[in-house]
Every structure is written in structure tokens, then in C-alpha cells.
Amino acid sequence: DLIIAFGGGVIGDLAGFAASTFLRGINYIQIPTSLLAQIDSSIGGKVAVNLPRGKNLVGSFYHPEAVIIDSNMLKTLPQRYLYDGMGEVIKYACIKDKELFKKLSIINNEAELFSNIDEIIYRCCNIKREVVEKDEKEAGKRMLLNFGHTIGHAIEKVFNYEKYTHGEAVSMGMYVITQKSESLGITKAGTAKLIKELLIKFNLPYQIPKIRTEKLLEAIELDKKSESDFINLVLLNEIGDSFIKKIDKKDIDRK
């Protein structure tokens, strides 16, 4: 038997998680239909479901037999969900591909985006492939793929996964974390501004809404990159050059 996951990221994660547990593992194929799923969640083997306490807290590493991507499916999406996926595209450019960032910067409208979409999808998938092949179980370098996600997941959790899409929350996370690391002299000056301009271009938010700090910190505590007294944050030296910084949890509020 074979399970086919035909849909967006939720469908892919749910079907993949079921496939990983049923009969201790059954073959499945991913046919992602959203940009977010095509470039990110359908590849790399992470399948999971949410718990009330946080996102993706129950899951497996379980790879599909194949991933079949048809970019024409993206033309069926509401515009908000097309741009939702662009949040993750920008993430890939920030962490590993300065040329992709430049390419995105000169795209002026949706028609130009669609004329370049196959190359964009391929470049993002290739970055993820290279990272996952070196660190399948997220023991080290795979954490780079979570740039913007520590704050992004916390925002999703605080708003009960209803107000913001994943790509929107990650977009805010990328900008805010870069703004902070830039102010601390860690990231090259002007990097946050470049990210902000690209987010605005693709109708993505960059400012965190008003949230009580303790609620945000409580959600961050449950982040999967958290370990005992530390949390691993993904930061940029500059566009296209990322690294992992271990931060003491008691310093998170201050920083």
C-alpha cells in the first residue's frame, strides 16, 4: 500500500506522520500544492503534528519515496498563501543564497515571480537537500533552516495558529532577530533593512504585534532548539551567511 499526501503543509505532515507510524512505517509520496510545502515541508523528512503546548511536538523523521512538484498548482492559491511561501523563500536566501536574495530584489510583480518560480523552487529545494544530507536529525547545521522560526513559532502559538500564517510569523521572526543581532554588532549593518524591504515587496509583515513579553518567552521555552539552560538561535553574519549561536535562556529577555 501507498499513502499519497496531496495538499499543503498540514496535509503533508499529517499523512507523513501517519505513514511513519502505521505498520511501523508505510511508503508515501508527497505532492505538495502550496509554495510553502513545495520548498520546505515536503522535503527533508520531518513529519509532525501540533500539541496545545506548541508546534510540531509529536513527530518523526520519515522520508517520502518521492516528492512531485508542479508549480502550476500555485496559480490556484489565494494571493496570501502564495506570499506565505515567499516568507520561507526569503529565509533560504538569507541563510545560504545571496544571489537568490538579489534575484528576489529585482522581481517587480506577480507575473515576474511566476516566470522565475521554477528556478526559485529548485534553488530552495537544493539548499534544503544539501543541509539535510549533512545533518538529517537536526543535531547541528540543519538548525540553520530555522532562521526566524524561534520567534515565528512563538507568535503562531500566542495567537493560537489563527491570526498569522507560518510564513508571516517567520517573516516577523527573521526581521526582529536580525534587527536585534545587528544592534548588538553581530550582523552586518543594514541587513535588517534589506530583509524588511523584501518582506514589504511580497506583502509580508515585519513588525511583531503587541504581545506580552512573558507570553512570547513562555512560547520560546518550548522551542525544539531549546536544550536545558540554552537555546540555539540562528543569526546572520550578512545576507547568505548564517550561523548558530547558543544563548543562555536567562539572557533571552535582555537580548
C-alpha positions as CSV (number, residue, x, y, z in Angstrom):
1,D,0.0,0.0,0.0
2,L,1.0,3.6,-0.5
3,I,-0.2,6.9,1.1
4,I,-0.3,10.0,-1.2
5,A,-0.1,13.3,0.5
6,F,-1.8,15.7,-1.9
7,G,-2.2,19.2,-0.5
8,G,-0.4,21.8,1.6
9,G,1.9,21.5,4.6
10,V,-0.7,20.3,7.0
11,I,-1.8,17.5,4.7
12,G,1.8,16.5,4.1
13,D,2.8,16.5,7.7
14,L,-0.3,14.6,8.8
15,A,-0.1,12.0,6.0
16,G,3.7,11.6,6.5
17,F,3.2,11.2,10.3
18,A,0.5,8.6,9.7
19,A,2.8,6.8,7.2
20,S,5.7,6.8,9.6
21,T,3.6,5.1,12.4
22,F,1.1,2.8,10.6
23,L,2.5,-0.8,10.5
24,R,5.8,0.8,11.8
25,G,6.2,2.6,8.5
26,I,4.4,2.5,5.2
27,N,5.6,4.1,1.9
28,Y,4.2,7.5,1.0
29,I,4.6,10.2,-1.7
30,Q,4.4,14.0,-1.3
31,I,2.5,16.0,-3.9
32,P,2.7,19.5,-2.3
33,T,0.3,22.1,-3.7
34,S,1.4,25.2,-1.8
35,L,4.6,27.1,-2.2
36,L,5.5,26.6,1.5
37,A,5.1,22.8,1.1
38,Q,6.9,22.7,-2.2
39,I,10.1,24.4,-1.0
40,D,10.1,23.3,2.6
41,S,7.8,20.9,4.5
42,S,7.5,18.2,1.8
43,I,11.3,17.6,1.7
44,G,13.7,16.7,4.4
45,G,11.7,14.0,6.1
46,K,10.2,16.0,9.1
47,V,6.6,15.0,9.7
48,A,4.7,16.0,12.8
49,V,1.5,17.3,14.4
50,N,0.9,20.1,16.9
51,L,0.0,19.8,20.5
52,P,-1.8,22.5,22.6
53,R,1.6,23.2,24.2
54,G,3.4,24.0,20.9
55,K,4.1,23.3,17.3
56,N,5.3,20.0,15.8
57,L,6.0,18.5,19.2
58,V,4.9,15.0,18.2
59,G,6.6,13.7,15.0
60,S,9.2,11.6,13.2
61,F,12.0,11.8,10.6
62,Y,10.5,9.9,7.8
63,H,11.3,10.4,4.1
64,P,8.8,10.0,1.2
65,E,9.6,7.7,-1.7
66,A,9.2,10.8,-4.0
67,V,8.2,14.4,-4.0
68,I,6.3,15.6,-7.1
69,I,6.2,19.3,-7.5
70,D,4.1,21.1,-10.2
71,S,4.4,24.9,-9.9
72,N,1.2,25.4,-11.9
73,M,-0.7,24.4,-8.7
74,L,0.5,27.8,-7.2
75,K,-1.8,29.6,-9.6
76,T,-4.8,28.1,-7.8
77,L,-3.8,29.7,-4.5
78,P,-5.2,32.9,-2.9
79,Q,-2.5,35.5,-3.0
80,R,-2.0,35.5,0.7
81,Y,-0.8,31.8,0.6
82,L,1.5,32.4,-2.3
83,Y,3.2,35.1,-0.4
84,D,3.1,33.0,2.8
85,G,5.5,30.6,0.9
86,M,7.7,33.6,-0.1
87,G,8.5,34.1,3.6
88,E,10.3,30.7,3.5
89,V,11.9,31.5,0.1
90,I,13.4,34.7,1.7
91,K,14.6,32.6,4.6
92,Y,16.6,30.3,2.2
93,A,18.1,33.4,0.5
94,C,19.1,34.9,3.9
95,I,20.8,31.8,5.2
96,K,22.5,30.4,2.1
97,D,22.0,32.2,-1.2
98,K,23.0,35.8,-1.6
99,E,22.3,35.6,-5.4
100,L,18.8,34.4,-4.8
101,F,18.2,37.4,-2.5
102,K,19.4,39.7,-5.2
103,K,17.1,38.0,-7.7
104,L,14.1,38.4,-5.5
105,S,15.0,42.1,-5.0
106,I,14.5,42.8,-8.7
107,I,11.2,41.0,-9.1
108,N,8.6,43.7,-9.5
109,N,5.2,41.9,-9.8
110,E,3.5,38.5,-9.6
111,A,3.9,37.8,-13.4
112,E,7.7,38.2,-13.0
113,L,7.6,36.0,-9.9
114,F,5.8,33.2,-11.8
115,S,8.2,33.4,-14.7
116,N,11.0,32.7,-12.3
117,I,9.2,30.3,-9.9
118,D,10.6,27.0,-11.2
119,E,14.2,28.2,-10.6
120,I,13.2,29.7,-7.2
121,I,11.7,26.4,-6.1
122,Y,14.6,24.4,-7.3
123,R,17.2,26.6,-5.6
124,C,15.3,26.4,-2.3
125,C,14.9,22.6,-2.5
126,N,18.6,22.2,-3.4
127,I,19.6,24.2,-0.3
128,K,17.5,22.1,1.9
129,R,18.8,18.9,0.3
130,E,22.4,19.9,0.9
131,V,21.7,20.8,4.6
132,V,19.7,17.7,5.4
133,E,22.2,15.3,3.8
134,K,24.8,16.6,6.2
135,D,22.5,16.7,9.3
136,E,19.3,14.6,8.9
137,K,18.3,14.6,12.5
138,E,18.9,18.3,13.3
139,A,21.8,17.8,15.6
140,G,23.7,20.8,14.2
141,K,23.7,22.5,10.8
142,R,20.1,21.7,10.0
143,M,19.0,24.2,12.6
144,L,20.1,26.9,10.1
145,L,16.8,26.1,8.3
146,N,15.0,27.5,11.3
147,F,16.1,31.1,10.8
148,G,13.3,33.3,12.1
149,H,11.4,30.3,13.5
150,T,12.1,30.7,17.2
151,I,10.2,33.9,17.4
152,G,7.9,32.9,14.5
153,H,6.7,29.7,16.2
154,A,6.2,31.7,19.4
155,I,4.0,34.2,17.5
156,E,1.9,31.4,16.0
157,K,1.5,29.8,19.4
158,V,0.5,33.0,21.2
159,F,-2.2,33.7,18.5
160,N,-3.4,30.0,18.6
161,Y,-2.3,29.4,15.0
162,E,-5.2,31.5,13.7
163,K,-4.1,35.1,13.1
164,Y,-0.9,34.6,11.1
165,T,0.3,32.0,8.6
166,H,3.6,30.2,9.2
167,G,5.4,32.3,6.5
168,E,4.0,35.6,8.0
169,A,5.2,34.6,11.5
170,V,8.6,33.5,10.3
171,S,8.9,36.8,8.3
172,M,8.4,38.8,11.5
173,G,10.9,36.5,13.3
174,M,13.6,37.0,10.7
175,Y,13.4,40.8,10.8
176,V,13.2,41.1,14.5
177,I,16.0,38.7,15.3
178,T,18.2,40.4,12.6
179,Q,17.4,43.9,14.0
180,K,18.5,42.8,17.4
181,S,21.6,41.0,16.3
182,E,22.5,44.0,14.2
183,S,22.1,46.3,17.2
184,L,24.5,44.0,19.2
185,G,27.1,44.3,16.4
186,I,26.8,40.6,15.4
187,T,25.2,41.2,12.0
188,K,26.4,43.5,9.2
189,A,24.8,46.9,9.4
190,G,21.9,47.4,7.0
191,T,21.0,43.7,6.8
192,A,17.7,44.1,8.7
193,K,16.7,46.9,6.3
194,L,17.3,44.7,3.3
195,I,15.1,42.0,4.8
196,K,12.4,44.5,5.6
197,E,12.3,45.8,2.1
198,L,12.0,42.3,0.6
199,L,9.2,41.4,3.1
200,I,7.3,44.5,2.2
201,K,7.7,43.7,-1.5
202,F,6.0,40.3,-1.0
203,N,3.2,41.6,1.2
204,L,4.7,40.1,4.4
205,P,4.7,41.6,7.9
206,Y,7.9,42.5,9.6
207,Q,6.8,44.1,12.9
208,I,5.7,41.9,15.8
209,P,2.2,42.8,17.0
210,K,1.7,43.8,20.7
211,I,2.3,40.7,22.8
212,R,3.1,40.5,26.5
213,T,6.8,39.6,26.7
214,E,6.3,36.8,29.2
215,K,3.8,35.1,26.8
216,L,6.4,35.2,24.0
217,L,9.2,34.0,26.3
218,E,6.9,31.1,27.5
219,A,6.3,30.0,24.0
220,I,10.1,30.3,23.1
221,E,10.9,28.0,26.1
222,L,9.1,25.2,24.2
223,D,11.1,25.7,21.0
224,K,12.7,22.4,19.8
225,K,16.1,24.1,19.5
226,S,15.9,24.6,23.3
227,E,18.3,22.5,25.4
228,S,18.4,22.7,29.3
229,D,19.6,26.2,30.1
230,F,20.3,27.2,26.5
231,I,18.6,27.9,23.2
232,N,20.2,27.7,19.8
233,L,19.4,30.9,17.8
234,V,20.0,31.2,14.1
235,L,21.6,34.5,13.2
236,L,23.2,36.1,10.1
237,N,26.7,37.5,9.6
238,E,25.2,39.0,6.5
239,I,22.8,38.0,3.7
240,G,23.7,34.5,2.6
241,D,25.9,33.7,5.6
242,S,24.2,32.3,8.7
243,F,25.4,30.6,11.9
244,I,24.0,29.1,15.1
245,K,24.6,31.0,18.4
246,K,24.0,29.3,21.7
247,I,22.2,31.8,24.1
248,D,21.7,31.3,27.8
249,K,17.9,31.4,28.4
250,K,18.2,33.9,31.2
251,D,19.7,36.3,28.7
252,I,16.9,36.0,26.1
253,D,14.7,38.7,27.5
254,R,17.6,41.1,27.8
255,K,18.8,40.4,24.3
